Amino acid sequence: MTTLAPRWPASPLPFVGDQGLYQPSPERPVRGKRAQALTQATHFEPHDHPWAQIAYCASGTLHVSVQDTQAAHDTSYVVPPSRALWIAPHSRHTVAVLQATEMHTLYLDPAVAPPDWANSRMFAVSPLLRELFLALEHADAGPREEHLSALMLLEVAQAGTEPLGV
């Protein structure tokens, strides 16, 4: 696999985020992060991680630029309410909040990623997916989290993608 050179200049500031805090593992392949209320103009510096990410916009609007490892170009997504963006493992991405947003995040171990989802994509969040996001944010390790994670993975794999990236 060819590694692409970063297209964004390195930030002079260290990344201040949750790198590793919610890191998925084979034992806990889906990790829910608590919802974040983000104000307009909030910005997350370019970063990547070895796991996949799903960013779900419950309200407000996000702009996400992604440099997928499998693509020769960056893709920009405007993520409206009731949509989620799949960010593939190792994909460098940056997030800007266009309107005050309630963002929910899941991190997924690469081993459980749908096999044909090598690049980022947007999909609609069904009422069931919405409730799974909320439940996984508060799930402790154990059988309940395992069942919620398994159902989340099935639902994400079945979600219809929307060609909203440019």
N, CA, C and O of each residue as an XYZ file, in Angstrom:
664
protein
N       0.842     -1.164      0.000
C       0.000      0.000      0.000
C       0.893      1.234      0.000
O       1.894      1.285      0.715
N       0.533      2.214     -0.793
C       1.278      3.454     -0.886
C       0.747      4.439      0.139
O      -0.465      4.595      0.288
N       1.645      5.101      0.844
C       1.246      6.118      1.794
C       1.319      7.470      1.112
O       2.343      7.821      0.525
N       0.246      8.223      1.185
C       0.208      9.536      0.577
C       0.833     10.561      1.506
O       0.690     10.473      2.726
N       1.521     11.524      0.933
C       2.077     12.613      1.726
C       0.929     13.481      2.236
O      -0.069     13.647      1.535
N       1.049     14.031      3.428
C      -0.017     14.876      3.947
C      -0.271     16.065      3.029
O       0.669     16.684      2.529
N      -1.538     16.379      2.811
C      -1.894     17.516      1.971
C      -2.098     18.777      2.792
O      -2.186     19.871      2.235
N      -2.174     18.637      4.107
C      -2.354     19.790      4.965
C      -1.062     20.028      5.717
O      -0.397     19.074      6.121
N      -0.696     21.283      5.911
C       0.522     21.535      6.686
C       0.325     21.097      8.130
O      -0.784     21.129      8.663
N       1.404     20.695      8.736
C       1.335     20.279     10.134
C       0.977     21.478     10.997
O       1.458     22.588     10.768
N       0.141     21.248     11.977
C      -0.241     22.313     12.888
C       0.914     22.597     13.837
O       1.595     21.670     14.274
N       1.144     23.871     14.163
C       2.193     24.173     15.144
C       1.774     23.771     16.556
O       2.607     23.725     17.461
N       0.491     23.480     16.745
C      -0.014     23.083     18.053
C      -0.179     21.576     18.117
O      -0.514     20.956     17.108
N       0.047     20.972     19.274
C      -0.192     19.529     19.382
C      -1.681     19.246     19.269
O      -2.514     20.087     19.610
N      -2.002     18.061     18.791
C      -3.407     17.666     18.685
C      -3.967     17.491     20.084
O      -3.442     16.713     20.881
N      -5.017     18.206     20.373
C      -5.668     18.090     21.672
C      -7.025     17.462     21.419
O      -7.993     18.157     21.110
N      -7.091     16.179     21.548
C      -8.331     15.473     21.287
C      -8.373     14.238     22.147
O      -7.797     14.198     23.234
N      -9.050     13.244     21.659
C      -9.222     12.038     22.446
C      -8.506     10.858     21.819
O      -8.953      9.718     21.945
N      -7.383     11.127     21.137
C      -6.622     10.049     20.534
C      -6.354      8.974     21.590
O      -5.636      9.220     22.559
N      -6.913      7.819     21.408
C      -6.647      6.692     22.292
C      -7.608      6.549     23.454
O      -7.748      5.455     24.002
N      -8.277      7.632     23.847
C      -9.158      7.564     25.006
C     -10.303      6.575     24.793
O     -10.690      5.853     25.712
N     -10.836      6.551     23.584
C     -11.937      5.643     23.252
C     -11.483      4.612     22.225
O     -12.289      4.131     21.428
N     -10.226      4.280     22.240
C      -9.657      3.386     21.234
C     -10.357      2.031     21.237
O     -10.449      1.375     22.275
N     -10.855      1.613     20.059
C     -11.472      0.287     19.981
C     -10.412     -0.807     20.001
O      -9.233     -0.551     19.755
N     -10.840     -2.014     20.293
C      -9.938     -3.163     20.344
C     -10.721     -4.389     19.888
O     -11.942     -4.315     19.746
N     -10.051     -5.513     19.655
C     -10.798     -6.726     19.306
C     -11.822     -7.110     20.385
O     -12.878     -7.662     20.072
N     -11.510     -6.820     21.647
C     -12.437     -7.135     22.732
C     -13.612     -6.162     22.781
O     -14.721     -6.541     23.160
N     -13.371     -4.918     22.401
C     -14.409     -3.870     22.375
C     -14.304     -3.155     21.027
O     -13.752     -2.057     20.949
N     -14.833     -3.777     19.959
C     -14.606     -3.253     18.611
C     -15.360     -1.977     18.269
O     -14.998     -1.294     17.311
N     -16.387     -1.640     19.019
C     -17.132     -0.400     18.782
C     -17.146      0.384     20.088
O     -17.618     -0.104     21.115
N     -16.623      1.603     20.035
C     -16.563      2.445     21.235
C     -17.332      3.732     20.987
O     -17.049      4.466     20.039
N     -18.289      3.994     21.832
C     -19.072      5.217     21.731
C     -18.475      6.318     22.582
O     -18.095      6.101     23.733
N     -18.398      7.498     21.999
C     -17.901      8.673     22.704
C     -19.103      9.534     23.074
O     -20.065      9.604     22.310
N     -19.065     10.175     24.206
C     -20.169     11.037     24.624
C     -20.426     12.120     23.579
O     -19.497     12.618     22.943
N     -21.704     12.476     23.411
C     -22.079     13.528     22.459
C     -21.356     14.825     22.811
O     -21.103     15.123     23.978
N     -21.037     15.578     21.776
C     -20.376     16.861     21.960
C     -21.273     17.965     21.416
O     -21.772     17.867     20.295
N     -21.477     19.011     22.201
C     -22.162     20.210     21.732
C     -21.068     21.151     21.236
O     -20.282     21.672     22.028
N     -21.021     21.363     19.942
C     -19.962     22.161     19.327
C     -20.530     23.481     18.815
O     -21.564     23.503     18.148
N     -19.853     24.570     19.130
C     -20.299     25.879     18.672
C     -19.802     26.152     17.258
O     -18.823     25.568     16.794
N     -20.505     27.052     16.594
C     -20.115     27.435     15.237
C     -18.662     27.896     15.242
O     -18.215     28.569     16.171
N     -17.941     27.531     14.202
C     -16.535     27.877     13.975
C     -15.559     27.031     14.791
O     -14.354     27.273     14.735
N     -16.047     26.040     15.551
C     -15.133     25.100     16.195
C     -14.413     24.335     15.100
O     -14.998     24.025     14.063
N     -13.134     24.030     15.332
C     -12.328     23.372     14.305
C     -11.450     22.307     14.954
O     -10.828     22.549     15.988
N     -11.406     21.132     14.341
C     -10.496     20.072     14.768
C      -9.370     20.008     13.753
O      -9.619     19.852     12.558
N      -8.158     20.125     14.209
C      -6.987     20.107     13.332
C      -6.906     18.792     12.560
O      -7.452     17.781     13.003
N      -6.228     18.796     11.407
C      -6.053     17.545     10.652
C      -5.395     16.476     11.525
O      -4.409     16.731     12.216
N      -5.961     15.293     11.475
C      -5.438     14.172     12.251
C      -5.933     12.877     11.625
O      -6.787     12.891     10.738
N      -5.402     11.780     12.084
C      -5.876     10.465     11.666
C      -5.672      9.507     12.826
O      -5.003      9.826     13.810
N      -6.253      8.346     12.692
C      -6.071      7.304     13.705
C      -6.204      5.951     13.024
O      -6.784      5.863     11.942
N      -5.685      4.907     13.628
C      -5.687      3.590     12.984
C      -7.036      2.883     13.003
O      -7.145      1.769     12.492
N      -8.044      3.485     13.566
C      -9.377      2.894     13.591
C     -10.322      3.738     12.739
O     -10.015      4.879     12.395
N     -11.466      3.165     12.407
C     -12.488      3.899     11.659
C     -13.266      4.790     12.627
O     -13.290      4.559     13.836
N     -13.892      5.798     12.064
C     -14.712      6.712     12.856
C     -16.035      6.932     12.135
O     -16.078      7.020     10.907
N     -17.108      7.019     12.906
C     -18.389      7.466     12.371
C     -18.750      8.739     13.118
O     -18.893      8.736     14.341
N     -18.897      9.831     12.367
C     -19.311     11.111     12.934
C     -20.768     11.335     12.546
O     -21.088     11.473     11.365
N     -21.641     11.371     13.533
C     -23.084     11.535     13.319
C     -23.501     12.922     13.778
O     -23.222     13.326     14.906
N     -24.159     13.632     12.906
C     -24.617     14.985     13.172
C     -26.102     14.934     13.534
O     -26.947     14.788     12.651
N     -26.429     15.052     14.826
C     -27.828     15.015     15.248
C     -28.525     16.339     14.968
O     -29.719     16.369     14.673
N     -27.777     17.430     15.062
C     -28.299     18.754     14.735
C     -27.127     19.606     14.270
O     -25.969     19.289     14.539
N     -27.440     20.692     13.568
C     -26.384     21.550     13.055
C     -25.766     20.984     11.788
O     -26.312     20.069     11.172
N     -24.623     21.536     11.406
C     -23.968     21.128     10.164
C     -22.457     21.135     10.344
O     -21.889     22.066     10.915
N     -21.819     20.083      9.847
C     -20.359     19.958      9.874
C     -19.803     20.012      8.458
O     -20.478     19.645      7.496
N     -18.566     20.474      8.346
C     -17.809     20.332      7.103
C     -16.607     19.458      7.450
O     -15.832     19.787      8.348
N     -16.457     18.350      6.740
C     -15.354     17.424      6.997
C     -14.582     17.222      5.703
O     -15.161     16.870      4.675
N     -13.275     17.443      5.755
C     -12.401     17.145      4.618
C     -11.625     15.888      4.954
O     -11.065     15.762      6.043
N     -11.595     14.957      4.011
C     -10.975     13.654      4.248
C      -9.976     13.349      3.150
O     -10.257     13.544      1.968
N      -8.815     12.871      3.547
C      -7.809     12.360      2.622
C      -7.776     10.850      2.834
O      -7.045     10.354      3.692
N      -8.566     10.125      2.053
C      -8.602      8.671      2.177
C      -7.301      8.066      1.674
O      -6.708      8.563      0.716
N      -6.864      7.001      2.315
C      -5.625      6.347      1.893
C      -5.774      5.692      0.534
O      -4.778      5.497     -0.163
N      -6.994      5.344      0.136
C      -7.237      4.676     -1.142
C      -7.527      5.652     -2.279
O      -7.580      5.240     -3.438
N      -7.714      6.930     -1.975
C      -8.089      7.910     -2.997
C      -6.911      8.817     -3.325
O      -6.030      9.037     -2.494
N      -6.908      9.333     -4.535
C      -5.826     10.211     -4.983
C      -6.140     11.680     -4.719
O      -5.355     12.553     -5.090
N      -7.260     11.961     -4.092
C      -7.662     13.345     -3.865
C      -8.391     13.463     -2.524
O      -8.824     12.466     -1.946
N      -8.513     14.694     -2.048
C      -9.301     14.958     -0.850
C     -10.771     15.000     -1.234
O     -11.116     15.346     -2.364
N     -11.624     14.651     -0.303
C     -13.062     14.762     -0.512
C     -13.625     15.610      0.616
O     -13.282     15.419      1.783
N     -14.490     16.544      0.260
C     -15.156     17.393      1.248
C     -16.603     16.955      1.391
O     -17.284     16.668      0.406
N     -17.056     16.910      2.625
C     -18.434     16.526      2.926
C     -19.076     17.612      3.775
O     -18.464     18.125      4.712
N     -20.298     17.954      3.446
C     -21.125     18.769      4.320
C     -22.105     17.787      4.951
O     -22.932     17.182      4.268
N     -21.995     17.643      6.267
C     -22.783     16.637      6.985
C     -23.963     17.329      7.663
O     -23.788     18.018      8.668
N     -25.169     17.144      7.110
C     -26.359     17.768      7.700
C     -26.940     16.889      8.812
O     -26.463     15.777      9.042
N     -27.966     17.389      9.494
C     -28.602     16.580     10.542
C     -29.124     15.252      9.988
O     -29.507     15.143      8.823
N     -29.124     14.271     10.851
C     -29.607     12.918     10.539
C     -28.751     12.199      9.510
O     -29.213     11.262      8.858
N     -27.516     12.629      9.362
C     -26.567     11.956      8.482
C     -25.319     11.635      9.297
O     -25.044     12.258     10.322
N     -24.581     10.656      8.816
C     -23.325     10.285      9.465
C     -22.269     10.104      8.393
O     -22.575      9.759      7.252
N     -21.033     10.339      8.769
C     -19.911     10.169      7.853
C     -19.015      9.058      8.369
O     -18.542      9.101      9.505
N     -18.789      8.063      7.522
C     -17.833      6.991      7.790
C     -16.466      7.515      7.371
O     -16.281      7.926      6.225
N     -15.510      7.502      8.290
C     -14.133      7.901      8.001
C     -13.288      6.649      8.167
O     -13.165      6.107      9.266
N     -12.713      6.200      7.070
C     -11.973      4.932      7.057
C     -10.708      5.023      7.923
O     -10.190      6.117      8.145
N     -10.212      3.885      8.410
C      -8.980      3.885      9.202
C      -7.835      4.548      8.435
O      -7.721      4.399      7.219
N      -7.000      5.271      9.154
C      -5.805      5.942      8.631
C      -6.114      7.100      7.689
O      -5.198      7.632      7.062
N      -7.361      7.501      7.571
C      -7.717      8.622      6.700
C      -7.534      9.934      7.464
O      -8.165     10.165      8.495
N      -6.669     10.772      6.940
C      -6.428     12.076      7.565
C      -7.665     12.941      7.325
O      -8.175     13.005      6.206
N      -8.143     13.603      8.375
C      -9.357     14.394      8.240
C      -9.332     15.601      9.167
O      -8.625     15.630     10.174
N     -10.121     16.584      8.793
C     -10.289     17.788      9.594
C     -11.776     18.120      9.629
O     -12.509     17.840      8.681
N     -12.211     18.719     10.729
C     -13.632     19.003     10.923
C     -13.803     20.480     11.261
O     -13.073     21.031     12.085
N     -14.781     21.111     10.610
C     -15.163     22.486     10.931
C     -16.669     22.511     11.170
O     -17.435     21.897     10.427
N     -17.080     23.213     12.196
C     -18.496     23.318     12.532
C     -19.075     24.535     11.815
O     -18.673     25.668     12.077
N     -20.023     24.291     10.909
C     -20.648     25.370     10.148
C     -21.811     26.000     10.907
O     -22.025     27.210     10.835
N     -22.558     25.178     11.633
C     -23.649     25.625     12.505
C     -23.514     24.864     13.809
O     -23.051     23.723     13.813
N     -23.908     25.473     14.914
C     -23.841     24.782     16.202
C     -24.373     23.359     16.031
O     -25.444     23.143     15.464
N     -23.613     22.412     16.527
C     -23.845     21.004     16.208
C     -23.837     20.135     17.453
O     -23.071     20.366     18.388
N     -24.702     19.134     17.448
C     -24.604     18.041     18.413
C     -24.016     16.867     17.643
O     -24.678     16.271     16.794
N     -22.763     16.542     17.952
C     -22.057     15.491     17.218
C     -21.865     14.268     18.108
O     -21.457     14.374     19.265
N     -22.168     13.119     17.542
C     -21.958     11.834     18.206
C     -20.875     11.102     17.423
O     -20.825     11.177     16.195
N     -20.016     10.400     18.138
C     -18.888      9.737     17.495
C     -18.781      8.291     17.951
O     -18.911      7.982     19.135
N     -18.542      7.415     16.986
C     -18.196      6.025     17.276
C     -16.832      5.750     16.672
O     -16.517      6.232     15.584
N     -16.027      4.978     17.377
C     -14.751      4.510     16.854
C     -14.857      2.998     16.688
O     -15.372      2.305     17.565
N     -14.364      2.487     15.547
C     -14.503      1.067     15.224
C     -13.157      0.439     14.909
O     -12.344      1.008     14.181
N     -12.937     -0.731     15.464
C     -11.736     -1.499     15.160
C     -11.739     -1.822     13.666
O     -12.781     -2.199     13.131
N     -10.596     -1.685     12.972
C     -10.565     -1.955     11.529
C     -11.053     -3.352     11.154
O     -11.561     -3.548     10.051
N     -10.908     -4.315     12.043
C     -11.312     -5.691     11.733
C     -12.818     -5.833     11.548
O     -13.267     -6.792     10.921
N     -13.611     -4.897     12.083
C     -15.063     -5.016     11.964
C     -15.647     -4.075     10.907
O     -16.865     -3.999     10.745
N     -14.788     -3.368     10.198
C     -15.262     -2.457      9.148
C     -15.888     -3.256      8.008
O     -15.387     -4.321      7.649
N     -16.983     -2.746      7.437
C     -17.547     -3.434      6.269
C     -16.466     -3.583      5.196
O     -15.745     -2.623      4.925
N     -16.337     -4.753      4.585
C     -15.212     -5.024      3.683
C     -15.113     -4.095      2.476
O     -14.015     -3.858      1.973
N     -16.226     -3.573      2.010
C     -16.168     -2.705      0.833
C     -16.178     -1.217      1.198
O     -16.432     -0.374      0.338
N     -15.908     -0.893      2.450
C     -15.904      0.496      2.893
C     -14.471      0.974      3.132
O     -14.134      1.380      4.245
N     -13.639      0.931      2.113
C     -12.241      1.350      2.233
C     -12.095      2.864      2.225
O     -11.086      3.389      2.696
N     -13.092      3.576      1.696
C     -13.060      5.036      1.647
C     -14.228      5.607      2.437
O     -15.176      4.900      2.780
N     -14.139      6.883      2.712
C     -15.195      7.560      3.450
C     -16.474      7.621      2.639
O     -16.453      7.596      1.409
N     -17.593      7.701      3.355
C     -18.899      7.795      2.706
C     -19.923      8.321      3.706
O     -19.781      8.148      4.916
N     -20.942      8.958      3.178
C     -22.008      9.480      4.010
C     -23.223      8.571      3.908
O     -23.499      7.998      2.854
N     -23.949      8.446      5.023
C     -25.167      7.642      5.007
C     -26.208      8.244      5.937
O     -25.884      8.976      6.872
N     -27.471      7.918      5.656
C     -28.583      8.383      6.484
C     -28.604      7.599      7.792
O     -28.293      6.409      7.826
N     -28.970      8.280      8.851
C     -29.084      7.648     10.164
C     -30.565      7.366     10.423
O     -31.368      8.281     10.606
N     -30.895      6.093     10.432
C     -32.274      5.670     10.698
C     -32.591      5.893     12.179
O     -31.680      6.097     12.981
N     -33.869      5.855     12.545
C     -34.208      5.968     13.972
C     -33.509      4.897     14.829
O     -33.090      5.181     15.951
N     -33.384      3.677     14.307
C     -32.694      2.629     15.059
C     -31.216      2.966     15.238
O     -30.682      2.819     16.337
N     -30.549      3.415     14.178
C     -29.136      3.799     14.296
C     -28.961      4.934     15.303
O     -28.023      4.921     16.100
N     -29.859      5.908     15.266
C     -29.787      7.029     16.211
C     -29.814      6.510     17.648
O     -29.012      6.935     18.480
N     -30.724      5.602     17.934
C     -30.834      5.063     19.291
C     -29.617      4.214     19.660
O     -29.205      4.190     20.819
N     -29.048      3.526     18.690
C     -27.834      2.745     18.959
C     -26.658      3.663     19.295
O     -25.867      3.354     20.187
N     -26.538      4.790     18.589
C     -25.500      5.769     18.936
C     -25.651      6.183     20.394
O     -24.681      6.173     21.153
N     -26.861      6.544     20.779
C     -27.105      7.008     22.147
C     -26.813      5.918     23.168
O     -26.207      6.190     24.204
N     -27.231      4.696     22.892
C     -27.012      3.592     23.833
C     -25.526      3.267     23.978
O     -25.056      2.998     25.083
N     -24.788      3.291     22.871
C     -23.362      2.952     22.935
C     -22.545      4.015     23.663
O     -21.470      3.715     24.184
N     -23.036      5.244     23.706
C     -22.326      6.298     24.438
C     -22.283      6.011     25.934
O     -21.392      6.492     26.634
N     -23.231      5.236     26.422
C     -23.331      4.984     27.860
C     -23.107      3.521     28.224
O     -23.322      3.126     29.370
N     -22.682      2.725     27.267
C     -22.524      1.287     27.518
C     -21.166      0.982     28.148
O     -20.125      1.451     27.687
N     -21.207      0.200     29.193
C     -19.976     -0.300     29.799
C     -19.592     -1.604     29.111
O     -20.420     -2.234     28.451
N     -18.332     -2.005     29.268
C     -17.883     -3.276     28.698
C     -18.741     -4.401     29.266
O     -19.033     -4.438     30.462
N     -19.136     -5.314     28.388
C     -19.939     -6.439     28.838
C     -20.912     -6.889     27.768
O     -20.863     -6.397     26.640
N     -21.798     -7.820     28.105
C     -22.716     -8.394     27.117
C     -23.611     -7.363     26.430
O     -23.855     -7.469     25.228
N     -24.103     -6.372     27.169
C     -24.980     -5.372     26.547
C     -24.231     -4.610     25.458
O     -24.743     -4.435     24.352
N     -23.027     -4.161     25.769
C     -22.232     -3.445     24.769
C     -21.942     -4.342     23.566
O     -21.973     -3.876     22.427
N     -21.663     -5.611     23.803
C     -21.395     -6.546     22.704
C     -22.595     -6.655     21.775
O     -22.437     -6.634     20.554
N     -23.788     -6.771     22.336
C     -25.000     -6.896     21.513
C     -25.313     -5.596     20.778
O     -25.665     -5.615     19.599
N     -25.185     -4.470     21.471
C     -25.403     -3.178     20.816
C     -24.416     -2.985     19.666
O     -24.790     -2.514     18.592
N     -23.160     -3.350     19.899
C     -22.129     -3.208     18.863
C     -22.431     -4.080     17.655
O     -22.294     -3.638     16.515
N     -22.841     -5.314     17.904
C     -23.156     -6.224     16.796
C     -24.314     -5.682     15.961
O     -24.270     -5.724     14.731
N     -25.344     -5.178     16.625
C     -26.479     -4.617     15.892
C     -26.071     -3.347     15.145
O     -26.500     -3.136     14.011
N     -25.255     -2.506     15.763
C     -24.768     -1.292     15.095
C     -24.027     -1.656     13.815
O     -24.250     -1.041     12.772
N     -23.153     -2.643     13.887
C     -22.380     -3.048     12.707
C     -23.284     -3.563     11.594
O     -23.055     -3.263     10.422
N     -24.305     -4.330     11.946
C     -25.259     -4.808     10.937
C     -26.002     -3.646     10.290
O     -26.162     -3.612      9.069
N     -26.449     -2.712     11.088
C     -27.207     -1.574     10.567
C     -26.342     -0.657      9.703
O     -26.801     -0.172      8.668
N     -25.115     -0.418     10.110
C     -24.216      0.428      9.307
C     -23.937     -0.236      7.966
O     -23.937      0.431      6.930
N     -23.699     -1.539      7.978
C     -23.413     -2.255      6.725
C     -24.599     -2.198      5.764
O     -24.413     -2.255      4.549
N     -25.819     -2.086      6.300
C     -27.020     -2.039      5.466
C     -27.440     -0.619      5.091
O     -28.311     -0.435      4.241
N     -26.833      0.373      5.712
C     -27.238      1.760      5.461
C     -26.931      2.153      4.021
O     -25.856      1.862      3.498
N     -27.868      2.802      3.409
C     -27.661      3.278      2.043
C     -26.775      4.510      2.041
O     -27.016      5.455      2.792
N     -25.754      4.502      1.203
C     -24.858      5.653      1.150
C     -25.465      6.756      0.294
O     -26.290      6.512     -0.586
N     -25.028      7.973      0.584
C     -25.507      9.139     -0.136
C     -24.315      9.841     -0.767
O     -23.361     10.172     -0.063
N     -24.342     10.077     -2.068
C     -23.191     10.678     -2.755
C     -23.120     12.186     -2.529
O     -23.378     12.974     -3.439
N     -22.766     12.578     -1.299
C     -22.725     13.999     -0.969
C     -21.306     14.541     -0.854
O     -21.126     15.697     -0.469
N     -20.309     13.749     -1.171
C     -18.933     14.227     -1.103
C     -18.513     14.853     -2.422
O     -18.898     14.379     -3.491
N     -17.714     15.932     -2.348
C     -17.193     16.576     -3.562
C     -15.689     16.735     -3.467
O     -15.064     17.257     -4.390
